[in-house]
Amino acid sequence: MKLPCVLLIAGLVSAGYAQAQTQVPVPQVPNRQAALKAIKTACKKETPKLCPGLSGNTALACLQTNIEQLSPGCKDAVVNAGKAIL
């Protein structure tokens, strides 16, 4: 009788630990056009400086390449856009 109780407790502890490890999903931009618009707004300063002459998916790829140089708001928009487009 002790072994089943021990196994049950171990299972419950493991399940609780696994649940605690899951991350809260980041809100995503609903579609590709909205994602690109969010980037255009959030990255007004970075895009011309880091990716001159680029727009749309090409600008997104360029900004992703330069992610470490982006402001926090621009970085969030780029990350969320990448998730929305995938």
C-alpha angles and dihedrals in degrees: 000000000000094000095057090048092050091048091048092051091046090051093050092048091049092049091049091049092049091050091050089054095058115101126231108251116252112238108256132211106254100231146003097263093049089048092053091046091052090052092048090053098041096041101045092129100037101048098061092043100043101025108026115189095008127119141168118008092352091057090046091053091048092050091048089053090053096040094133091060096052127105115249093256093048091045091053091050092049093048093047091047091052089053093046094050095048 
